């Protein structure tokens, strides 16, 4: 055990006679999948060690309560259309009166044409002293009365048209006030539908299930962890190098990664440097001497394709 700690310490201090340039442990991008809805878990088809595809359906949370909310909200939206007023019946009555008034005006105008002809005939007879002036005065009086009647009928027609316009405007204003509630309520329905969609548990990333935190039959709430998953196809080796080694590494550089094969030898894998820290930190070891605590190192991440042998937390060594 003492020999193991000394080996790690020598690696961190970059001893020149070591057969590797840096050492570290493998890690993966772990994702904790949480419930996006509250309720009883009806199904959770997740087993530790199983591989799940991206966007695959893995479970279901009881949607009964949310479905009732959606039905209620949808009914409220439908009820709005029944609250609206219809101006058409009243407008039809007014339009019928307008049609009658229009016909009356047409009849009066025909009568006026006839009286005007009679008026012209009696005017000619009076000029020729063939008829008394009183008859012309009577005809003229009838013409004036009929003209007044026509003007009154036209005024009544205008009043009826104004009533039609006012009725339409009044109903439009009333309906606009009612229908203004439609948009917010429709958005409420869409919001509930989104909550309903979230009762279906969708796996967000491709990977291997590491830990399962819940089981079917349990009650869960929004934000509660269900399981942890990570893509183990590509592992990341987090290693540490000294400031003197910075000149030897660069992004996207290919390096050799060595891992213990369990038989006293090493398996050699290819890795690519994907990240180099721009800040120094103290040597991250659990046990270290006072002198070693003063050593500053830089973290690097190396992507390594996993053939199934690499595990999270496994040690690896790097040769540049």
Secondary structure, 3 states (H helix, E strand, C coil): CHHHHHHHHHHHCCCCCCCCCEEEEEECCEEEEECCCCEEEEEECCCCCCEECCCCEEEEECCHHHHHHHHHHHHHHHHHHHHCCCCHHHHHHHHHHHHHHHHHHHHHHHHHHHHHHHHHHHHHHHHCCCCCHHHHHHHHHHHHHHHHHHHHHHHHHHHHHHHHHHHHHHHHHHHHHHHHHHHHHHHHHHHHHHHHHCCEEECCCCEEEEEECCCCCCEECCCCEEEEEECCCEEEEEEEEEHHHHHHCCCCCEEEEEEECCCCCEEEEEEEEEEECCCCEECCCCCCCHHHHCCEEEEEEEEEECCCCCCCCCEEEEEC
